[in-house]
Amino acid sequence: MKNRALSETIGDSQGRALVLRNLGKLCAKQGDIAKAKNLFEKALAIYEELGDKLAMARIYNELGLLFSHGLESEGVVAEKVEN
């Protein structure tokens, strides 16, 4: 959290977005899907503002992985595959 506060203080949008993305990945690994999604969406908003298309693609990838993991944990993916 120290890096995030520092990035906000010095106006480092790129650094702030990276911290948010990394926190999102950590939350996802810990199973907190809602918090991870929220953090990824905040990072995405910053990258959109910066026009960083590569970073935006990375966030969309993270959101896709999060979505598929969420569906797997709910048994939806297995159900779809079986049908």
C-alpha positions as CSV (number, residue, x, y, z in Angstrom):
1,M,0.0,0.0,0.0
2,K,3.0,2.3,0.6
3,N,3.8,2.2,-3.2
4,R,0.2,3.0,-4.1
5,A,0.2,6.1,-1.8
6,L,3.6,7.2,-3.1
7,S,2.4,6.9,-6.7
8,E,-0.7,8.9,-6.0
9,T,1.4,11.6,-4.2
10,I,3.8,12.1,-7.1
11,G,1.1,11.8,-9.8
12,D,2.6,8.6,-11.3
13,S,-0.5,7.3,-13.0
14,Q,1.3,4.4,-14.7
15,G,2.8,3.3,-11.4
16,R,-0.6,3.6,-9.7
17,A,-2.2,1.4,-12.3
18,L,0.5,-1.2,-12.0
19,V,0.1,-1.3,-8.2
20,L,-3.7,-1.7,-8.7
21,R,-3.1,-4.5,-11.2
22,N,-0.7,-6.3,-8.9
23,L,-3.1,-6.0,-6.0
24,G,-5.9,-7.4,-8.2
25,K,-3.7,-10.4,-9.0
26,L,-3.1,-11.0,-5.3
27,C,-6.8,-10.7,-4.5
28,A,-7.6,-13.1,-7.3
29,K,-5.1,-15.7,-6.0
30,Q,-6.6,-15.3,-2.5
31,G,-10.1,-16.0,-4.0
32,D,-11.5,-12.5,-3.5
33,I,-13.0,-12.2,-7.0
34,A,-15.1,-9.1,-6.4
35,K,-12.2,-7.1,-4.9
36,A,-9.9,-8.3,-7.7
37,K,-12.4,-7.2,-10.4
38,N,-12.8,-3.8,-8.7
39,L,-9.0,-3.3,-8.7
40,F,-8.6,-4.4,-12.3
41,E,-11.3,-2.0,-13.4
42,K,-9.6,0.9,-11.6
43,A,-6.4,0.0,-13.3
44,L,-8.2,-0.2,-16.6
45,A,-9.7,3.2,-16.2
46,I,-6.2,4.7,-15.7
47,Y,-4.7,2.9,-18.7
48,E,-7.6,4.1,-20.8
49,E,-7.0,7.6,-19.7
50,L,-3.3,7.2,-20.6
51,G,-4.1,5.6,-23.9
52,D,-1.9,2.6,-23.1
53,K,-3.4,-0.1,-25.3
54,L,-1.0,-2.8,-24.4
55,A,-1.6,-2.4,-20.6
56,M,-5.4,-2.3,-21.4
57,A,-5.1,-5.6,-23.2
58,R,-3.3,-7.1,-20.2
59,I,-6.1,-5.9,-17.9
60,Y,-8.7,-7.4,-20.2
61,N,-6.8,-10.6,-20.1
62,E,-6.8,-10.5,-16.2
63,L,-10.5,-9.9,-16.2
64,G,-11.1,-12.8,-18.6
65,L,-9.0,-15.1,-16.4
66,L,-10.9,-13.9,-13.4
67,F,-14.2,-14.5,-15.1
68,S,-13.3,-18.0,-16.2
69,H,-11.9,-18.8,-12.8
70,G,-15.1,-17.5,-11.2
71,L,-17.2,-19.7,-13.4
72,E,-15.0,-22.7,-12.8
73,S,-15.4,-22.3,-9.1
74,E,-19.2,-22.1,-9.5
75,G,-19.2,-25.2,-11.7
76,V,-20.6,-23.4,-14.7
77,V,-17.7,-24.1,-17.0
78,A,-17.7,-27.9,-16.2
79,E,-21.5,-27.9,-16.8
80,K,-21.1,-26.1,-20.2
81,V,-18.3,-28.5,-21.3
82,E,-20.4,-31.6,-20.4
83,N,-23.4,-30.4,-22.5
